[in-house]
Each structure stands twice: as structure tokens, then as C-alpha cells.
Amino acid sequence: MKHRVQALRVLMKKFGLDAYLVPSTDPHMDEYIPEFWQRRKYISGFRGSAGDVVITRSKAGLWTDSRYFLQAERELDSGIFTLFKQGIPGIPTIKEWLAKELGKDEILGVDPQVISHQNFEDLHYFLKKRGIRVKCVPKNLVDLIWIERSSYSKEKILVHPIKYAGESTKKKLGRIREKMSEQSKDLLVVTALDEIAWLFNIRGRDIKYNPVVIAYALIFKNRAMLFIDLDKLTRKTQHHLKNSAEILAYEKFFPALREFCQKSKHVWVDENQVNQRIVNTLKRYTKIHLSSGPIPKLKAVKNKTEIQGFRSAHVRDGAAMVKFLFWLSQSLQRHRITEIRAAAKLAEFRARSTFFQGLSFETISAYRTHSAIVHYGATPETDIPLQKKDIYLIDSGAQYSDATTDITRTICLGRPRTQHKECFTRVLKGLIALSMTSFPQGTAGRQLDTIARLPLWRNGQNYGHGTGHGIGTYLNVHEGPHAISPQRCVGVALEPGMITTIEPGIYLEDQFGIRLENAVLTVEDEKNSTENSTFYKFETLTLCPIDLNLVKMSLLRQEEIAWLNAYHKRVQIILSPLVSKQEQTWLAKATRTI
């Protein structure tokens, strides 16, 4: 990495920059981005999905959150990069560090296309007060030194049929235009790839694990324009889109934006998704309205077809999980199974399922101390064999034509230690507590997050990540705007039809980590609702045994035992017909009444 950083510094000097920001984002503010846009990974070597790099004339730093602390320590060259652990008391933020490192009239360079408007404004105003300039550089400096860069995906665009989507693009456009009319807006700029895929009922393979297509869209009162790679259109896709939108080349977006924003008095842009280049373009010609866009909320509330798809997909996914857990229990003594081999085997079982389209994220297959790394990714260098002892954590998911799944199970491969059982049971108590919660209409995820943590807090334990995230319908495994989290939650209340995860955990560095994760659907709680107040509850969608060998019964209350027994009975009844006789025997034991 040293020569890359040095080459970047040469360009910084050429462009008159004293520091340069390399964020992990792309022009569409995606969480997961295609290889050819992974500039931060190229310049630093850090593979995590979240993290930003700043390089000055003499120093370099990477900022990331608690999910990636251990991974970043392993992957960064400490002789070049300083790791800044976000959220730790005393650790400066990027802007605070820059304010110390840069002097008056010095310049921070940014590519306006890969920094969000919110982040740009935050940096700009903070540093301006200290006499430091933030300059938009039209060329990305990393691109100029990235010689062996991968090319764009040329995978064809797929139609997402109405039998899975449950609603036509015409109807979705109608609902969006109603929102635009309510807000008195004549143009909506859509930049988020999952929003575009949802709106136009298309899917693609432009980003690994996320079935989206790289595109922009402009929505008017009586027309829509979709900017996309024309070479990736098939006749079927063209026919599907022709009545919904005018199709133009992806490169035509900014010229069209300049042209049409001058004809529109009120342009609506989602402040959470838009990059600074788009804002800079619009500011020159029209009045911008920056606020939360209408699509995330509409997309998050699943329709009846989508909900049924989630229920069906979780049955198939649960059967694949049972087959995998049975295989692991039978094969561990006879064969050498490593973290990577185990992940591949689970993918193999899933691939046999109907409607399987691929994985929904890189499987976290983590044994022993690796399980303490929240977002561990096994590599050939770190891959270790599983043994008949200690903790194994597997966090995985799949893309199916009718839904997306995300599940975590932690199992003990041998005789569990007392500490294993105590930690596991407290995590389980958090999962059960939130799964059983009834909550009033208007409740946001930040309020619910505490419920899953209480069993851990009572023992002086906690976890750094959120408790739950939304999930798309054969789309991104992380979906907003709702979340059960102190960080991700932006105040959006949970509503019936929203799907989220519940995933508490405990991570003891250099020892082990434990996480349990189920996907749940928000539904009305008829029992607690009255004429004057409406209450909601969660319906658990995930179907897979929870390791009873790790449960410490003395820590569970009767109502928690009853929930676990009822859950396991449901798992056993639904999944047994889908697995072999040997697997049925294993499943019956794994879901036994306790």
C-alpha cells in the first residue's frame, strides 16, 4: 500500500491539496459497492464494508466502527495507517482530526460524486470555521493511480415479475406522484439503486450480493426517465420498461439533470442518498428541496404478495439450514472442515432450493476467536479448521426470487463451558424479550433496541452494533428507513408489513463471540389493541433450531422457556417434511421440549 499512498500524495501536490478524503461510498451512496468503485479498499487494503480514509502530506488514517475494529487491525499496515475506532471516547472524528492536522488556508480535496451532501456540508462548515477549505475535485485521484482496475458489470438486466413484486411499476409511480403532489414537487431525483430496482421492478447483478442495477431516475408528474447501461437491456426488459419510463444511457444523466431541473420549480432530492455533485448541479439552476424521499418508506412496507414470499422463502431457507447443521454434526469427526469449507457447504444446500438467486452477503463463518470479530470474513490466510470443541458462529443469508434472508446461529461443537452457556443464554433472553414485545403504534426502533440489551446490561455486557435492520424483497439485505438501533434509527416508526432482524450478541476479544438472529415481521397485536390505541407485535419468520446445548436453564424465566418451546415446535412441524429421515431425527432432538 505504501507506493499507492505515495502516488496519491504526488497527485495531491499537483492538484494543490493538503489532504484527500477516500470514503467507502460510491455515486449512489451504496453500502456494498462494485469492485471497480472500491477505492478505499484499493488505497488502504481494508476489506470491511464501512470505513473512510484520509491522507495528508505525511499521515494517513482510517475510521471505522466497532464491527470492524479487529478486522481493520489485521488488514491495515500500521506503518502507514492509524486506525481510529469510531465511538470510543477520546477518539477524534475525521473532521476533528483534520482540524488539528491542517492549518489555516490549507485544502481538503473530495470527489463530490462519492461524498453524500450531508457529509460534505458537515465537513465544510466545521472546517470553514477553522480556516480550512473543502474543495470539490472533478477527477477522482484514486482512479488516476488505479492501473489494473476491474471493469463494469455487463450482466443483463432482469425483470422482477409481478407474481413476486405484488405491484406494478405504474401503481408504484402513481403512489410516488401522490407524495410529490402532497409536497408540491414537480421533479423527484432518484439515486439509490435499491429504490430504482424496486420502483421499476427490475433486478441485476451489478453489485455482488445485492441484485441491483447501476442507474439514475428522474420522476416527473407525467413522465419518468431511467438512465442505465443500454447494452444490458434485453428485449424482455425493454418491453417491460417501455410503458413506464424513457430509457437513456447512464452517461446522459447529468446533462438531462441540468436541462430538466431548469424547467422544474421544485426539485425533491432525498437528503440521505444524494451525492454532492448532484446538489452542486441543481443549486446552479433551481430550488432544491432536501428531505427524506418517499420511496424508502413505501418500499419498506411489504405488500401481501411480498409478505407471503418472505414466509415461503424462510421455510426453504430453514430447511437448508437444518441440512447444513445436520451435515456439520455428522461430518466434523470424519472430515477436515474449515471455516471456508463450511460456508461453501451451506451455500451448496441453499443453491438446491427453489428460486435461489445467490447469497445476500458474504457468509460470516467464524470459529473460536474469529467469532469475536463481528463482521469476520474468512480468507485463505485466516481460514482455520473446525474442531469438536468451542464456539462456531455462522451469519448467512440468501437471495430468492420472492425474498431475501438473513440468519445467525451460534453453536457449540463440543462440550460447552459455563461461560459459553451464560453468555449464550443472555443473548437468547434478549432475542426472546424483543420477539415477545407488544408496542404501541408510533414506536421507533431506538426505543425497542433497549429491550434486547437489558439481559446483557444487567451483567455489565453490551454489543456495539444495532439490534436490527430492515430487509428488502429480493433486494438489499440492509434496508431502511426503519431500524432497531441507536445508530441506524432515524426515528421512523415500525408499521405492519415492515420486516427487520433481531440480532443481539456478545463479543469477548480473543475468546469467542455469540450472536443469534431472526427476521421478524411487524403485525398488528389484536390482543392488546383497543378502540383508542393500536398495538403491534412481531411475527418470527426465521425457522431454524437454536442450540439447546448452550442454554443455561436457570437463567430463563418460564415465559421465556415457553416461547422457546413454542418456537421449536413450529420449526419442527414446518421443516420436518422438507428434510430426510436422518435429518428429521436430528431436528426432533434439536427442537426437543425443555
C-alpha positions in Angstrom: 0.0 0.0 0.0 3.0 2.3 0.6 3.6 3.0 -3.1 -0.2 3.7 -3.7 -0.3 6.2 -0.9 2.9 7.8 -2.2 1.4 8.0 -5.7 -1.7 9.6 -4.3 0.4 12.2 -2.5 2.1 13.2 -5.7 -1.3 13.9 -7.3 -2.4 15.8 -4.2 0.6 18.1 -4.6 -0.2 18.5 -8.3 -3.8 19.5 -7.5 -2.8 21.8 -4.7 -4.3 19.6 -1.9 -3.1 19.2 1.6 -5.4 16.3 2.4 -7.6 13.9 0.5 -10.7 12.0 1.6 -11.3 8.5 0.3 -14.7 7.3 1.6 -16.1 3.8 1.2 -19.1 5.1 -0.8 -19.9 5.3 -4.5 -22.0 7.8 -6.5 -25.2 6.1 -5.3 -24.3 6.0 -1.6 -24.4 2.2 -1.6 -23.4 0.2 1.5 -22.0 -2.6 -0.7 -20.3 -1.4 -3.9 -19.0 -3.0 -7.0 -15.3 -3.8 -7.2 -14.5 -1.0 -9.7 -15.7 1.6 -7.2 -13.9 0.1 -4.1 -11.4 2.9 -3.9 -10.9 2.9 -0.2 -10.1 -0.8 -0.2 -7.6 -0.2 -3.0 -5.8 2.5 -1.2 -5.8 1.0 2.3 -6.2 -2.8 1.9 -9.1 -2.8 4.4 -11.9 -5.0 3.1 -14.7 -4.0 5.5 -17.9 -2.5 4.1 -17.7 0.6 6.3 -14.7 2.9 6.7 -13.3 6.1 5.4 -9.6 7.1 4.7 -8.0 10.5 5.0 -4.5 11.0 3.6 -2.4 14.1 4.3 1.0 15.0 3.0 2.6 13.0 5.9 -0.1 11.0 7.6 -2.9 8.6 6.8 -5.8 7.3 8.9 -8.8 5.0 8.6 -12.0 5.5 10.6 -14.4 2.5 11.1 -17.0 1.3 13.6 -16.9 -1.5 16.2 -18.0 -4.2 13.8 -14.6 -3.9 12.1 -12.1 -3.0 14.8 -10.4 -6.4 14.9 -10.5 -6.8 11.1 -9.0 -3.4 10.5 -6.2 -4.1 12.9 -5.4 -7.2 11.0 -5.6 -5.8 7.5 -4.1 -2.3 7.8 -0.4 -1.6 7.5 0.2 0.1 10.9 3.4 1.7 9.4 1.2 3.7 7.1 -2.3 3.9 8.6 -3.5 4.9 12.0 -6.8 3.2 13.0 -9.4 5.4 14.5 -12.1 3.4 16.3 -15.3 5.4 15.9 -17.5 5.6 19.0 -14.6 5.1 21.5 -14.3 8.0 24.0 -11.3 10.3 23.2 -11.1 9.1 19.5 -11.3 12.2 17.2 -13.8 12.2 14.3 -12.4 12.8 10.8 -13.3 16.5 10.9 -11.8 16.9 14.4 -8.6 15.2 13.3 -8.4 17.3 10.1 -8.9 20.5 12.2 -5.8 19.5 14.2 -3.7 18.3 11.2 -4.4 21.1 8.7 -3.6 24.8 9.1 -5.4 27.9 8.0 -5.9 28.2 4.3 -4.9 24.5 3.7 -7.2 22.4 1.5 -9.0 19.1 1.8 -9.9 17.6 -1.5 -13.0 15.4 -2.1 -14.6 13.8 -5.1 -18.2 15.3 -5.0 -19.6 12.3 -6.6 -18.7 9.9 -3.8 -19.5 12.0 -0.7 -23.0 12.5 0.5 -24.4 16.0 0.7 -24.9 15.7 4.4 -21.3 14.6 5.0 -20.0 17.3 2.7 -21.9 20.1 4.5 -20.8 18.8 7.9 -17.2 18.8 6.9 -17.4 22.1 5.0 -19.0 24.1 7.8 -16.8 22.6 10.6 -13.5 23.2 8.8 -14.5 26.6 7.4 -14.7 27.9 10.9 -11.1 27.0 11.3 -10.0 28.5 8.1 -9.7 25.2 6.2 -11.2 24.8 2.7 -13.0 21.8 1.4 -12.5 21.6 -2.4 -14.5 19.5 -4.9 -12.1 17.8 -7.3 -13.8 16.7 -10.5 -11.4 13.8 -11.1 -11.1 11.1 -8.5 -7.4 10.9 -7.6 -7.5 7.2 -6.7 -8.8 6.4 -10.2 -5.8 8.2 -11.7 -3.4 5.8 -10.0 -5.5 2.6 -10.1 -3.9 0.9 -13.1 -5.3 -2.6 -13.0 -8.9 -1.6 -12.3 -11.8 -4.1 -12.8 -14.4 -3.3 -15.4 -18.1 -2.5 -15.1 -20.5 -5.5 -15.0 -22.2 -6.4 -18.3 -24.7 -8.8 -16.8 -28.2 -8.4 -18.3 -31.0 -6.6 -16.5 -33.7 -8.9 -15.3 -37.5 -8.3 -14.9 -38.8 -8.8 -11.4 -42.2 -10.4 -12.2 -45.5 -9.1 -10.7 -46.0 -12.5 -9.1 -43.1 -11.7 -6.7 -43.3 -7.9 -6.7 -47.1 -7.8 -6.0 -47.4 -4.3 -7.5 -46.8 -2.9 -11.0 -44.5 0.0 -11.7 -47.5 2.0 -12.9 -49.1 1.7 -9.5 -45.8 2.5 -7.7 -45.3 5.6 -9.8 -48.9 6.6 -9.0 -48.2 6.4 -5.3 -45.0 8.3 -5.6 -46.6 11.1 -7.6 -49.3 11.4 -4.9 -46.5 12.0 -2.4 -44.9 14.5 -4.8 -48.3 16.3 -5.2 -48.7 16.5 -1.4 -45.3 18.1 -1.2 -45.8 20.4 -4.2 -42.8 18.9 -6.1 -42.6 18.6 -9.9 -39.4 16.5 -10.1 -38.0 13.7 -7.9 -34.4 12.7 -8.4 -33.8 9.0 -7.5 -30.2 7.9 -6.9 -30.4 4.9 -4.6 -30.1 1.6 -6.6 -32.4 -0.5 -4.5 -35.1 2.2 -4.9 -34.8 2.2 -8.6 -34.9 -1.6 -8.7 -38.0 -1.7 -6.5 -39.8 1.1 -8.5 -39.2 -0.3 -12.0 -39.5 -4.0 -10.9 -36.0 -4.8 -12.3 -33.1 -6.7 -10.8 -29.5 -7.1 -11.8 -26.0 -8.3 -10.8 -24.0 -5.1 -10.9 -23.1 -5.4 -7.2 -22.2 -8.7 -5.5 -24.9 -10.0 -3.2 -27.2 -7.0 -4.0 -29.4 -7.7 -7.1 -29.5 -4.1 -8.3 -28.7 -2.2 -11.5 -26.5 0.9 -11.6 -28.9 3.6 -12.7 -30.4 7.0 -12.0 -34.0 8.0 -12.4 -36.0 11.3 -12.8 -39.7 11.2 -11.9 -42.0 13.9 -13.2 -45.7 14.5 -12.8 -46.4 12.8 -16.1 -43.3 11.1 -17.2 -40.3 9.1 -15.9 -36.7 8.8 -17.2 -34.4 5.9 -16.4 -30.6 6.2 -17.1 -29.0 2.9 -17.5 -26.4 0.9 -19.4 -28.3 0.3 -22.7 -26.1 -2.7 -23.6 -27.5 -4.6 -20.6 -31.1 -4.4 -21.8 -32.8 -7.4 -23.3 -36.0 -7.4 -25.4 -38.0 -8.6 -22.5 -36.6 -5.8 -20.2 -37.2 -3.2 -22.9 -40.8 -4.4 -23.3 -41.3 -4.3 -19.5 -40.0 -0.8 -19.2 -41.3 0.9 -22.3 -44.7 1.9 -20.8 -43.1 3.1 -17.6 -40.1 5.2 -18.5 -38.0 6.7 -21.2 -34.7 4.8 -21.3 -31.5 6.7 -21.8 -27.8 6.0 -21.4 -26.3 6.2 -17.9 -23.9 8.9 -19.1 -26.8 11.2 -20.1 -27.9 11.7 -16.5 -26.1 14.8 -15.6 -26.8 16.6 -19.0 -30.5 15.7 -18.5 -30.4 16.8 -14.9 -29.1 20.2 -15.9 -31.7 20.5 -18.7 -34.8 19.4 -16.8 -34.1 21.0 -13.4 -34.2 24.4 -15.1 -37.7 23.6 -16.2 -38.8 22.4 -12.8 -39.5 24.9 -10.0 -39.4 22.5 -7.1 -37.0 19.5 -7.2 -37.2 16.9 -4.5 -33.9 15.1 -3.5 -33.5 12.5 -0.8 -31.0 14.1 1.6 -30.0 10.7 2.9 -28.9 9.4 -0.5 -27.8 12.2 -2.8 -24.1 12.9 -3.6 -22.7 16.4 -3.6 -22.2 16.6 -7.3 -25.9 16.3 -7.9 -26.5 19.0 -5.3 -23.9 21.3 -6.9 -25.5 20.8 -10.3 -29.1 21.5 -9.0 -28.1 24.6 -6.9 -27.0 26.4 -10.1 -30.4 26.2 -11.8 -33.3 25.6 -9.4 -34.7 25.4 -5.9 -33.8 22.1 -4.2 -35.9 20.5 -1.5 -33.7 18.2 0.6 -35.6 15.9 2.8 -36.3 12.2 3.2 -37.6 10.8 -0.1 -40.9 9.0 -0.5 -39.6 5.6 -1.8 -37.8 4.1 1.2 -40.9 4.1 3.3 -43.1 2.8 0.5 -40.6 0.0 -0.2 -40.2 -0.9 3.4 -43.9 -1.7 4.0 -44.3 -5.0 2.2 -47.5 -5.9 0.3 -49.4 -9.2 0.8 -47.5 -10.9 -2.1 -44.1 -9.9 -0.7 -45.0 -11.0 2.8 -46.1 -14.4 1.6 -42.8 -14.5 -0.4 -40.9 -13.9 2.8 -42.8 -16.6 4.7 -42.2 -19.1 1.9 -38.6 -18.3 1.4 -37.8 -18.7 5.1 -39.3 -22.2 5.0 -36.9 -23.2 2.2 -34.0 -21.3 3.8 -34.8 -23.0 7.2 -34.7 -26.5 5.5 -31.3 -25.6 4.0 -30.0 -24.5 7.5 -31.2 -27.8 9.0 -29.5 -29.8 6.3 -26.3 -27.8 6.9 -26.4 -28.2 10.7 -27.0 -31.9 10.4 -24.2 -32.3 7.9 -21.8 -30.4 10.2 -22.8 -32.6 13.2 -22.1 -35.8 11.2 -19.0 -34.7 9.3 -16.9 -32.9 11.8 -15.2 -36.0 13.2 -14.7 -37.7 9.8 -13.5 -34.8 7.6 -11.4 -31.7 7.8 -13.9 -28.8 7.7 -12.6 -25.3 7.7 -14.5 -22.0 8.0 -14.5 -21.5 4.2 -15.5 -25.1 3.6 -18.4 -24.9 6.0 -19.6 -21.6 4.4 -19.4 -23.2 0.9 -21.4 -26.3 2.1 -24.2 -24.1 3.4 -24.2 -22.2 0.1 -24.5 -25.6 -1.7 -27.5 -26.6 0.3 -29.2 -23.2 -0.3 -28.4 -23.5 -4.0 -30.6 -26.6 -4.2 -33.6 -24.6 -3.0 -36.3 -23.4 -5.4 -36.0 -19.7 -6.6 -32.4 -19.4 -5.3 -30.6 -16.5 -6.8 -27.4 -16.3 -4.8 -26.2 -15.2 -1.4 -27.4 -12.0 0.2 -23.9 -11.1 1.7 -20.6 -12.7 2.3 -21.1 -15.5 4.9 -19.6 -14.9 8.3 -18.2 -18.4 9.1 -16.3 -17.8 12.3 -14.7 -20.3 14.7 -13.3 -19.7 18.2 -11.6 -16.3 18.5 -12.7 -15.4 15.0 -16.4 -15.4 16.2 -15.5 -12.3 18.4 -14.9 -10.3 15.2 -18.4 -9.0 14.4 -18.0 -8.9 10.6 -15.3 -11.5 10.2 -14.6 -12.7 6.7 -12.6 -15.9 6.3 -9.7 -15.7 3.8 -7.2 -18.4 2.7 -4.7 -16.8 5.1 -7.1 -16.8 8.1 -9.1 -20.0 7.4 -8.9 -22.5 10.3 -10.4 -26.0 10.7 -13.4 -26.6 13.0 -12.9 -29.0 15.9 -15.1 -30.9 18.3 -14.9 -28.1 20.8 -15.6 -24.4 21.3 -17.9 -21.9 19.7 -18.8 -21.6 16.0 -20.8 -18.7 14.6 -22.4 -18.6 11.2 -24.2 -15.5 9.9 -25.5 -16.0 6.4 -28.4 -15.3 4.0 -29.7 -15.9 0.6 -31.4 -14.1 -2.3 -34.5 -15.8 -3.6 -36.9 -14.6 -6.3 -39.5 -14.0 -3.6 -37.5 -12.7 -0.7 -34.1 -12.1 1.0 -33.0 -13.9 4.1 -30.5 -13.2 6.9 -29.9 -15.6 9.9 -27.3 -16.1 12.5 -26.8 -19.2 14.7 -24.1 -19.8 17.2 -23.4 -23.5 18.1 -21.0 -25.3 20.4 -19.1 -28.0 18.6 -18.2 -29.9 21.8 -18.9 -29.6 25.5 -19.8 -26.0 26.3 -18.1 -24.2 29.1 -20.1 -22.4 31.8 -19.1 -19.1 30.4 -20.4 -20.1 26.9 -23.7 -21.1 28.3 -24.1 -17.9 30.4 -23.3 -15.6 27.6 -25.4 -17.5 25.1 -28.4 -17.6 27.4 -28.3 -13.8 28.0 -28.2 -13.2 24.2 -31.1 -15.6 23.8 -33.0 -13.8 26.5 -32.5 -10.6 24.5 -33.8 -12.2 21.4 -36.8 -13.6 23.2 -37.6 -10.4 25.0 -37.9 -8.4 21.9 -39.6 -11.1 19.9 -42.3 -11.2 22.6 -42.7 -7.4 22.9 -46.0 -5.7 22.2 -45.6 -2.0 21.4 -47.9 0.9 20.6 -48.3 2.5 17.2 -45.7 5.2 16.6 -42.8 3.3 18.3 -39.5 3.6 16.6 -36.6 1.1 16.7 -34.4 3.2 19.0 -37.0 2.6 21.8 -37.2 -1.2 21.1 -33.4 -1.6 20.9 -33.0 -1.3 24.7 -35.3 -4.3 25.3 -32.8 -6.8 23.6 -29.9 -5.3 25.5 -31.3 -5.4 29.1 -30.4 -9.0 29.8 -26.8 -8.1 28.9 -26.7 -4.8 30.6 -27.7 -6.4 33.9 -24.5 -8.3 33.7 -22.3 -5.4 32.5 -22.2 -6.5 28.9 -23.2 -4.9 25.6 -22.6 -5.0 21.9 -21.5 -2.2 19.5 -23.8 -2.9 16.6 -27.5 -2.3 16.2 -30.1 -4.8 17.2 -31.9 -5.0 13.9 -32.1 -3.7 10.3 -34.7 -3.8 7.6 -34.5 -6.3 4.7 -35.5 -5.9 1.1 -37.6 -8.2 -1.1 -35.0 -9.9 -3.3 -33.0 -6.7 -2.7 -30.5 -5.4 -0.3 -30.1 -7.3 2.9 -29.8 -4.0 4.8 -32.8 -1.7 4.1 -34.1 1.5 5.7 -35.6 3.7 6.8 -36.6 1.7 9.8 -34.1 0.0 12.1 -33.9 -1.3 15.7 -30.7 0.6 16.6 -29.3 3.6 18.4 -27.2 4.4 15.4 -29.3 3.4 12.3 -32.7 4.5 13.6 -33.7 7.9 12.2 -37.0 8.0 14.1 -39.2 6.1 11.6 -41.8 4.2 13.5 -42.4 0.5 12.8 -45.5 -0.4 10.8 -47.3 -3.6 9.8 -45.6 -5.0 6.8 -42.1 -3.9 7.8 -39.5 -6.7 8.1 -36.5 -6.4 10.3 -34.0 -8.5 12.1 -33.4 -9.1 15.8 -29.8 -9.9 16.4 -28.2 -9.3 19.9 -24.7 -10.5 20.6 -21.7 -10.7 23.0 -18.1 -10.5 21.8 -15.2 -11.2 24.0 -12.0 -10.3 22.2 -9.5 -13.1 21.6 -12.0 -15.6 23.2 -15.3 -16.0 21.4 -18.4 -14.3 20.1 -22.1 -15.2 20.2 -24.9 -13.8 18.1 -28.5 -15.0 17.4 -30.5 -13.5 14.6 -34.1 -14.0 13.4 -36.0 -12.0 10.8 -39.4 -10.7 12.1 -42.5 -9.1 10.5 -44.4 -6.3 12.2 -48.1 -7.2 12.5 -51.0 -5.8 14.5 -51.4 -7.1 18.0 -55.1 -7.7 18.2 -55.0 -8.9 21.8 -53.6 -5.6 23.1 -55.2 -3.2 20.7 -58.3 -1.3 21.7 -60.7 1.2 20.1 -58.4 4.0 21.4 -55.0 2.5 20.9 -53.3 0.3 18.4 -50.5 -2.1 19.4 -48.1 -4.1 17.2 -46.0 -7.2 17.7 -43.5 -9.3 15.8 -44.2 -12.5 13.8 -40.9 -14.5 13.6 -40.2 -15.6 10.1 -36.9 -17.4 10.5 -37.2 -21.1 11.0 -34.1 -22.8 12.4 -33.2 -24.6 15.7 -31.4 -22.6 18.5 -28.7 -24.6 20.1 -30.2 -26.0 23.3 -26.8 -27.4 24.4 -25.8 -23.8 25.1 -28.8 -22.9 27.1 -28.5 -22.4 30.9 -31.9 -23.2 32.1 -31.6 -21.5 35.5 -31.2 -18.1 33.7 -34.5 -18.5 31.8 -38.0 -17.5 33.1 -41.0 -19.7 32.5 -42.4 -17.4 29.8 -39.0 -17.5 28.0 -38.9 -21.3 28.1 -42.5 -21.3 26.8 -41.5 -19.1 23.9 -38.5 -21.2 23.0 -40.5 -24.4 23.2 -43.3 -23.0 21.0 -40.8 -21.7 18.5 -39.0 -25.0 18.3 -42.3 -26.9 17.9 -43.2 -24.7 15.0 -39.8 -25.2 13.4 -40.1 -28.9 13.8 -43.6 -29.2 12.3 -42.9 -26.9 9.3 -39.4 -28.2 8.4 -39.6 -31.9 9.0 -41.5 -32.7 5.7 -38.7 -31.0 3.8 -35.7 -33.0 5.1 -34.6 -36.6 5.1 -35.4 -39.2 7.8 -32.0 -38.9 9.3 -32.3 -35.1 9.3 -35.8 -35.4 10.8 -34.3 -37.4 13.7 -31.6 -34.8 14.3 -34.2 -32.0 14.0 -36.5 -33.6 16.6 -33.7 -33.7 19.1 -32.6 -30.2 18.3 -36.1 -28.9 18.9 -37.0 -31.0 21.9 -39.1 -29.6 24.7 -37.1 -28.3 27.6 
